[in-house]
Amino acid sequence: MKIIIIDTNALIAIDLFKIDVFEELDKISDFPYQLNVLRGTLDELNKIFETQRGKFKRAAKLALKILEAKKVKVLEEKGYVDDILVDHSKKGALILTQDIALKKRLKKPYLTIRQGKKIFLVN
């Protein structure tokens, strides 16, 4: 089973781009997978919800509700979120992110959102 870890900005994209990340992952995945999110990502979403206004606050709130409703597994690792994601990438996990700087650090393959509505596997 493949591990897919969703980064904060990909979760924010659910509302901003009106994308169903879960449906898109099902479309492109011809393999069994388990969705995960880092504790640090949840902390980032909560911080956005508490400190931002408008569309970002709404997007963070929606992302948190969806993660809870979908019962996405939370990885309780401590440290800087991007570093943890890079470590998981090196161990074979697929990372779903929009972060350009993070993409440069990830081991391929990884997942990204393109055209504002589709998830692509980058090899």
C-alpha positions in Angstrom: 0.0 0.0 0.0 1.3 3.4 -1.0 1.3 6.3 1.5 0.1 9.7 0.2 0.7 12.7 2.5 -1.2 15.9 1.8 0.5 19.2 2.4 -1.2 22.3 3.8 -1.4 24.2 0.5 -3.0 21.3 -1.3 -5.7 21.2 1.4 -6.2 25.0 1.0 -6.6 24.4 -2.7 -9.8 22.3 -2.1 -11.7 25.5 -1.5 -9.7 28.0 -3.5 -9.8 25.9 -6.7 -13.0 24.0 -6.0 -11.2 20.7 -6.5 -12.2 17.4 -5.0 -8.7 16.1 -4.0 -10.1 12.8 -2.9 -11.9 12.1 -6.2 -8.9 13.2 -8.2 -6.6 10.9 -6.2 -9.0 8.0 -6.9 -8.8 8.8 -10.7 -5.0 8.8 -11.0 -4.2 6.0 -8.5 -4.2 2.6 -10.0 -2.8 1.3 -6.8 -4.1 1.0 -3.2 -3.1 4.0 -1.0 -3.6 5.4 2.4 -4.1 9.1 2.9 -2.2 10.9 5.7 -1.6 14.4 7.0 1.0 15.6 9.4 0.2 17.0 12.8 2.1 20.1 11.7 -0.2 20.5 8.8 -3.2 20.5 11.1 -1.4 23.1 13.3 -0.8 25.2 10.2 -4.5 25.0 9.1 -5.6 25.9 12.6 -3.2 28.9 12.6 -4.6 30.0 9.2 -8.1 29.7 10.5 -7.3 31.7 13.7 -5.2 34.5 12.1 -6.4 34.9 8.5 -9.6 36.4 7.1 -11.8 35.9 4.1 -11.1 33.1 1.6 -8.0 31.7 3.4 -9.9 31.4 6.7 -12.8 29.7 5.0 -10.5 27.4 3.1 -8.7 26.3 6.3 -12.0 25.6 8.1 -13.3 23.5 5.2 -10.0 21.6 5.0 -10.1 20.7 8.7 -13.8 19.6 8.4 -13.0 17.4 5.4 -10.0 15.8 7.1 -12.2 14.9 10.1 -15.1 13.7 7.9 -12.8 11.5 5.8 -11.0 10.2 8.9 -7.6 11.0 7.3 -4.8 9.4 9.4 -2.7 12.0 11.3 1.1 11.3 11.6 2.2 12.7 14.9 5.8 13.6 14.0 7.5 16.6 15.4 9.6 19.1 13.5 9.5 21.4 10.5 6.7 20.2 8.2 8.6 20.5 4.9 11.6 18.5 6.3 9.3 15.7 7.5 7.6 15.6 4.0 11.0 15.4 2.3 12.0 12.5 4.7 8.8 10.6 3.8 9.4 11.3 0.1 12.8 9.7 0.4 11.2 6.7 2.0 8.8 6.2 -0.9 5.7 8.2 0.1 3.9 10.3 -2.4 3.6 14.0 -1.3 0.7 16.1 -2.7 1.8 19.7 -2.7 1.6 23.1 -4.5 4.7 24.5 -2.8 7.4 25.2 -5.5 10.3 25.2 -3.1 9.2 22.0 -1.5 8.8 20.3 -4.9 12.4 21.0 -5.7 13.4 19.1 -2.5 11.1 16.1 -2.9 12.2 12.9 -4.4 10.2 12.0 -7.6 7.6 10.9 -8.0 5.3 13.4 -6.2 1.8 14.7 -6.7 0.8 18.3 -7.6 -2.3 20.2 -8.7 -2.2 21.6 -12.2 -4.6 23.7 -14.2 -6.3 24.5 -10.9 -8.4 21.3 -11.0 -6.4 18.1 -11.7 -3.8 16.2 -9.7 -0.8 15.0 -11.7 1.9 12.5 -10.8 5.3 14.1 -11.5 8.0 11.6 -12.4 
